[in-house]
Amino acid sequence: MLEISSLSLTLGGFRFTDLSVSVADGEYCIILGPTGAGKTILLETIAGIHRPDTGRIVLDGTDITDAPPERRGIGMVYQDYMLFPHMTVRENIGFGLRQRGVPKEERDTAAGSIAETLGIAHLLDRYPATLSGGEQQRTAIARALVLRPRVLLLDEPLSALDTVTRDRLRREIKEIHARTGITILHITHHFEDIYALADRVVVMKDGAVAQEGTPETILRKPASDFIANFTGMENLFSGTAVSGGPGTAEITVGAVKLFAATDLSGPVRVGIRPEDLILSAAPLDSSARNSLPGVVAGVAENGIYSKILVECGGGMVLTAALTRQSVERLKLCCGAEVWVTFKATAVHVFR
């Protein structure tokens, strides 16, 4: 559906270099990256706000690289909504149709239909200042969808909302995508969005694609230290892998031996997600190949989860994520002796 090929763009002190991304028809693609990675600039370039220095943007087989924004068949929703304060919800939704010369009666009918879909039909005669954040965001999405774009670009659409509203609107966006089948590119900093919405994830760094793949691939199999750190893998070590047979290896990390499901050997990097570690007061009767004794070196509250630091000897400190109930049940505190258990498949190995 959308093919971005060898895109280069210089904008002030920022630069894309030979950036290529493709999005399949009907796919929900989430773009991640730190501040300054170029995520919003990429979306604005796709929308036609910026013109690339080199490269092509092809939408559904048509080259739109030089097409004006209004002729691209692309809708875009910013995180700050950008609603017209002097217009009602009905007028805001129908604004783009009015720009296209659509008669008022037809505009109002279309606005009412999409408002019904998004659950804001009862707000059509209200003004933006009287709406909640979630209602304003739904109005902004309705204004984009009423134009029936081939691609919908969402720039941090949920970031300004409270947790309850964000969860509800996330479910609504998922339902909209399922009903319409529209192709969506969505910029976010919330990893919950990846699990709930994404078919595929693109991670950007310094104007380039650092890695792309399914949510499982990005979160469980990072291709670099940057991806591992950015996605919260936390437990990262250097080691030496020795093959233990097809698809398995023993990895020496300092004085600790780890078993991993990998074909790599020699110098490697090792990553283990905190949520893949199981803590217990005694060794577990489990098929997991990795079981290490350790001593709790720290307990830090982190919302509904607690981060537990465990010293496993030889300088290796593992970070585990446990619920508060688990911390209380195990009576975890500094100095407590524990066992850390995890599967060989939980040990991600890369160069």
C-alpha positions, 0 to 999 in steps of 0.5 A: 500500500505504502512504499517509501524508498531511499528517502533523504531530507535535510530540515534544519539540523535534522537529516534523513539518509536513504530511509526505506519503509514499506507498509502493507495494505490494511496493516497497523504499523507503529513507529517507535523511537527516542525524541529527535529520531525523526518520527513526526518528520517522516509522517509529515513528509508522507503527508506532503508537508515536507518535500524530500531531497531524494527518494520516492513515496508510492501510495497504492501504486501511484507516485505521490512524492510531488503531489500536494497534501490535499491530493494524496489520499492521506489523513493525519491526526496530531496529538494536540487535536488541532480542532477549530474552536469556533466550530461545532463538532459537526462542523469540525468533522465536515471541514475537509468535505467543505474544502472539497465543495461537498454540499452542507446536507451531504457533509452533515450526513457524513459527519453524523455517520462517522460520529456515530461510529466513534460514539460522539454523535451526541456531541455534534452541536458542542464546541471543542472547549466543552469536550474532554480530551478523549472526546476531542481526540475522537473528533480529530480522528473522525475529521480525518476518517470522514475523508475516507483516506487510503492511509491514516497517520496518527502522531502520538494520538493517545499521549495527552490522555489520562490512563483510563481514557487512553485505554478506552480510546485504544480499544476504539482505535482497534475497533475502527481499524478492524471495521474499516481495514484502513492502513495506519501508521501510528507514532507512540511512546507507549509500549502498551500500544504495541501489544494492543494495536500493532501488526508491525513495528518500526524503530527509528534512530537518528533518521534511520530505521534501526529495526523493524518486525513484529511486536514479538520480534522487536521486544524479544529479539532486539538486533542491537544494544540500542533496541534492547535498551529502548524496549526495556530489556535491561539485563544486558551482558557480554559473554562467550558462546560455545555450541552445545548442539544444533540450536543451543549454546552455553554462554560464559558471562563472567563466572556465570554459565547460561544456557541459550537457544541460539546457533551463535558462537564466540563473542556475543551480547546477551539480553534477558527481559525482566519479566522473564525471570522467576524468583523463588525462595528455593530451587524450582522443579522446572524444565527451565535450564537456567537456575541461579542462586543470588542475593537481593541487592535492591527493591524499587517500586515501579508502578504496579510492578517492583524491580528486584536487583539480584546479585548472582555472583561474579559481578552479574546483577539481574533485574526482575519485574514482579508484582507487589503481591509477589514481593510481599509473598516472597518477603523480598528485601535487601539481603534475602537469598533467592533463586532466579530461574529462566528458560533458555529461550528467554536468553536472547543472543546477538552480536 
